[in-house]
């Protein structure tokens, strides 16, 4: 995409690939250039471009890539970059079809916090929650400092508020398959006309319709990134003893822990465990933390 928002198909100059290989003794990422990267390129006569340089990123969103078939347990999970130079991460989850998954939301919050990107939460399809049961989670996330939008593309709830919030920013929309990311973006910006899928009647899960991350200019100084729906997410590059720092409500209690390497699970003198027992940390968030802690592998970082 050039400065005018026009899309130009580009490929990497060979020297960039060679320089990258020389810098790395071992491949640790699947992506050299990512959606959102700012690049310098030369335009060919046929309208395509050649990327000459990838400028330094201010941040990037990534996860552990799916495990490669035949790979050993340790040290084989490469980094998969979703997008770069993101201002806001919009974590989209539906209340029903598929059912709201707070643990997936918490994993995405960890990714955002560890990447230095401001996250917000969208609970979509609220027209399917006639009894307002979602208020439990709306109040929970707002109480710890996150902005929560309640949206519906059926009755237009929350649409204008969300549109105003992402104005003048690069906003990444990320979430489960079928939660309505593309439908939401189409409602916000009808000219996008993203392909929209249906939720499977068999397992109530969404089908992938967006197959790769796509960045679009929707207003002056406003860009949105639609991403493929995900089934699961493992944050990349986080150690067990660091995970608690990305659950933001743990922060004031971590300083009370007896050990600097406390994992807030079983150690004596843990300020986080004490806060949880005193009701200062919610059961949902603490159990979500423990579930994520169990999945962190002792990877080899290069």
N, C-alpha and C positions, 0 to 999 in steps of 0.2 A: 504494500500500500504506500503510495507517495504522499506528499504533503497535502494534496487535494482530496485524499481519501480514495483515489482510484486504485484498483487492485492490479498489480503487475506480477506475473509469474516469474520467479527468480530461481536461480540455482547457485550453489556455492562455488566460488573460484577454487581450483585445485590446491592452490598454495595455502588456503585457510585450512583445508583438511590435513595437509602435510604438517603445518605448524602445530595444529592441535595434537596430532599423533606424537610429535616430538616433545610436547609438553607433558604428556602422560605416559608413565611407565606401564600403566594398565588402564584399560577403558573402565570408567566408573559411571558414565552417563550415556544414555541413548541419544541425546540431543545436542547438536552443536549450535544450531539456530532454532529459536522457538517463537511461537506467536507472541507478539508484543516486543520483540527485539527491535532496537533501532539500528539500522544498517546503512552503510554507504554502498551504492550500487551504480553500475553503468548500464545504460539502456542500449539494447541491441536494435538493429534495423527492423527486426520482426516483431518488436514490441515487448520481448522478454527482457529480463535483466540478469546481470551477473553481480552477485554480492562480493564486494571487495574487502569489506571490513565489518565486523560486528562490534558495535560500541559497548562499553562497559554497562552492565545491568545495575540498576539500583536495587533490584530484588528479583526473585523468581519463585514460583510456586511449583513444587514437585512432590512426588511420592516414590515409594519403592516400586520398581517395575515388577510386573508379574513374574513369578519364578520361572526360570528357563527350564525346559524339559531336560532331565538328566543332570541338572546342576546339584552340587553338594549343598549342604545346609548352610555353611558359613561362608560369608564373603562373596556371595554370588548375586546379591540383589542390587541391580544397577539402579541409578537414579533416572527417573522419567520426568522430564520437565514439562509441565502443563502450559505455563505461560510466563512471560517476563515483563518487568516494569509495570506492575499492577498497582493501582491506587487502592482499590476496594475489592474484597472478595465477598460475593453475595452467595451465601450458602442456602441453597433451595431444597426444601423438604416438603413433601405433601402430607396433609393430615391423614388422608386415606388414598388408597389406590395409587401407589403403594402406601402402606401404613407408616406413620411418622416414626422415625428411627433416631432417638436422641443420641445413641452411642456413635452413629455415623456423623451426626452434627458435631459431637465433641472431638472426634478424630480430625475433622476438617478445621475446627477451631484451633487445634494444636498445630496443624500445618500452617495456618495463617499466622498465628502468634510467633512461631519459630522462624517464619520467613519475613517478619517485619511488615506484614500487610494488614490493614484494618479490616476485620471481618464483621459482617452483619448477617442476620438470619432471616430468611423468608419462610413462613409456614404457608404453603399454597393449598388451594382447594378447600378453603375454609367453609365453602358452601356445603360441604359434606359433614360438617360438625355442627349440627343444629343445637346441640346441648352445651356448646362452648367448653367442652372437656379440655381443649387445647390450652385454656387459660393457665393450667398448672405449669406448662412449659414456657408459655409466654412470660409469666411472672418470674419463673426461675431464671431465665436467661437475662431478663431485664434487671433483675435484682443484683446480678454480678457484673453489670455494666455493658451488656451487649444491646445493640439496637435490633429490634424484632419487628418485621413487617408481616401483617396478616393479609393475604391476598387471595383473590379469586378472579379468574378470567371469565367466569360465568356472570357474576354480578358487579364486576369491576372494583371490588373492595381493595383498597390499598394501592391501586395502580398509580395514581397521580403522586402519592407520597413517595413511592419508590422511584418514580421517574425523576422527581425533583432531587432526591437524595443522590443519585448517580450522575447528575449533570456536572459537567466540567471535570470528569475523571475517566480513568480507564478501569472499567468494572468487569470482573470475571464472575460469570455465573457458573456454579459448580454444584453437582448433586447426583443423587441416585437416578437411574434410568426410570422414566415415567413420571417424575415428580412435576413435570410441566415447565421446564426451563425454556424450551423453544416457544411454547404457547405463551408464556409470560412475556418473552421478548417480543413476540409478534403483537401482543396486546399493547406493550409499551411503545413499539415502533412498527406500525403496520406495514411499512415499506420493506421490512426485512424479509417477510414471507419465508421464514425458516420451515423446513419440513417437520411435520408433527406426527408422532406415532401414537399407537393405542396401547393400553395396558392389557396384558394377557389375561384372558378369563380363567386360564388354568392355574396360574400361580400368583396372580395379582401383581406381577412385576412388569416394569416397563420394558419395551423393546428399544434397542438402540436406533435412533434416527440420525443423530449427529455423529458422524464417523471420525471427525477430527476437529480440533479446536479451530474456531473461525472468529476473526476479529473484524468488526464493522464500525465505520464512523456513522453515528446516528444523529449527531448535532455538532455544531462548532465546538471543538475541544471536548467532545464526549464520544467515548468509544466503548463498545461492549464486546465481550468475548464469550461466545457460546461454546460449550465443551461437551464431549461425549459423556453419556451417563455412565456411572461407575457402579460396580457391585460391592467393592470393598476398597479400603484405602489403608496403607501402612505408611506413616510418616517416615521420611528419609533422614538419616543422619542424627537421630536423637538417642542419647544414652539413657539408661534406666534412671540414673541419678539426676538427670536434667529434666525429665518429663514433667515433674511437678511445677516447674517454673512456667509452663505453658498452660496450666490451669490457673487462670489469673486470680481467682479467689483464694488460692493457696498461699499467695505471696506474703501476706502479712504474718502467716503462721510458720512459714519455712524458717524464718530467722530464729524461731524458738527451738528448732531441732538440735539435738545434742551432737549429731554427726553431720559433717559437711556433705557426705555422700549418701545421706538418708534417702531411701526410696519411698518412705511414707507407707510402708506395708507392714513391717514386723519389728522395726527397730525400737528399742527402748528410748524414752525421752523424745518422742516425735511430736512436734508441735502441730502437725497436720492431723495426725490421728486423734490427738486430744481435742482439736477444734471440731472434728467430725463427731466425736462422742458428745461434745457439748452442744451439738446442733448448729454450729456456725458454718458448717459445710454440708450441703445437701447430700442425702443418700444417693440420689440419681447420679450426681456428678462424681462422688467418690467411688461408687461402684463402676462407673464408666472409666475412671482413671485406672482402677485395678485391672479391668478387662484389657485396656490398652497396654498397661505395664507388662502383662503376661505375654503379649505378642511381640515385644521388642526383642529382637535377636541381638546377640553380641557380635555384630558384624565387624568385619575388618574394614577400617576406613583408610583410604589412600590419600 
